[in-house]
Amino acid sequence: MCRKETEGEVRTLKISEAVKKALEEKKPITRTSLKDFGFKVFPTDSSDCCYIVNEKQQPSRCWNPTADDLTADDWDLATKE
């Protein structure tokens, strides 16, 4: 995963940081608390907005994040499994 280190501490990213990195590396993002469910967000600037894929790899368009999703700091690039 892509993590920032601060004085020896490893932490995940805020959503804006994760999206920027995802667009640069062409990878999806996920929350640490949701990665075990196969939850991945693919940020785009297309009419699909951000689309998500669940553990069954079923895509869904126009993801609607919650306030908790937007303020969380447990975002990271999703790893390929």
C-alpha positions as CSV (number, residue, x, y, z in Angstrom):
1,M,0.0,0.0,0.0
2,C,1.0,3.6,-0.4
3,R,1.5,5.1,3.0
4,K,3.1,8.3,4.3
5,E,5.6,8.2,7.0
6,T,5.8,10.9,9.6
7,E,8.6,10.6,12.2
8,G,8.7,6.9,12.0
9,E,4.9,6.6,12.1
10,V,3.1,5.0,9.2
11,R,-0.3,6.4,8.3
12,T,-2.8,6.2,5.5
13,L,-3.9,9.1,3.3
14,K,-6.8,11.6,3.2
15,I,-9.1,11.0,0.3
16,S,-7.7,14.0,-1.7
17,E,-4.2,12.7,-1.3
18,A,-5.2,9.1,-2.3
19,V,-7.2,10.3,-5.4
20,K,-4.2,12.4,-6.6
21,K,-1.9,9.4,-6.3
22,A,-4.5,7.1,-7.9
23,L,-4.8,9.3,-10.9
24,E,-1.0,9.5,-11.3
25,E,-0.6,5.8,-10.9
26,K,-3.8,4.7,-12.7
27,K,-4.9,2.6,-9.7
28,P,-8.1,2.4,-7.6
29,I,-8.3,3.5,-3.9
30,T,-9.8,1.9,-0.9
31,R,-10.3,2.5,2.8
32,T,-8.4,0.4,5.2
33,S,-11.7,-0.4,7.0
34,L,-13.2,-1.7,3.8
35,K,-10.4,-3.4,1.9
36,D,-11.3,-6.9,3.2
37,F,-14.7,-6.5,1.4
38,G,-13.0,-5.9,-2.0
39,F,-14.2,-2.3,-2.0
40,K,-12.3,-0.2,-4.6
41,V,-13.0,3.3,-5.9
42,F,-11.9,4.3,-9.3
43,P,-11.8,8.1,-9.5
44,T,-12.4,9.5,-12.9
45,D,-13.3,12.9,-14.5
46,S,-15.7,11.1,-16.9
47,S,-19.5,10.9,-16.8
48,D,-19.1,7.8,-14.7
49,C,-17.8,10.0,-11.9
50,C,-16.2,7.7,-9.4
51,Y,-17.1,4.1,-9.8
52,I,-16.8,1.3,-7.3
53,V,-16.1,-2.4,-7.5
54,N,-17.0,-4.8,-4.7
55,E,-15.6,-8.2,-3.8
56,K,-17.5,-9.8,-6.6
57,Q,-16.0,-7.3,-9.0
58,Q,-19.3,-5.9,-10.0
59,P,-18.9,-2.2,-11.0
60,S,-21.3,0.5,-9.9
61,R,-21.3,4.0,-11.4
62,C,-21.5,7.3,-9.6
63,W,-20.3,6.4,-6.1
64,N,-21.9,8.6,-3.4
65,P,-19.5,8.9,-0.5
66,T,-20.7,9.6,3.0
67,A,-19.4,12.4,5.1
68,D,-17.4,9.8,7.0
69,D,-15.8,8.7,3.7
70,L,-14.8,12.2,2.8
71,T,-13.3,13.1,6.2
72,A,-11.6,9.7,6.8
73,D,-7.8,9.5,6.8
74,D,-7.6,5.7,6.2
75,W,-7.5,5.9,2.4
76,D,-4.8,4.2,0.4
77,L,-4.1,2.8,-3.1
78,A,-5.8,-0.6,-3.5
79,T,-3.5,-3.5,-4.1
80,K,-4.2,-6.0,-6.9
81,E,-5.4,-9.3,-5.6
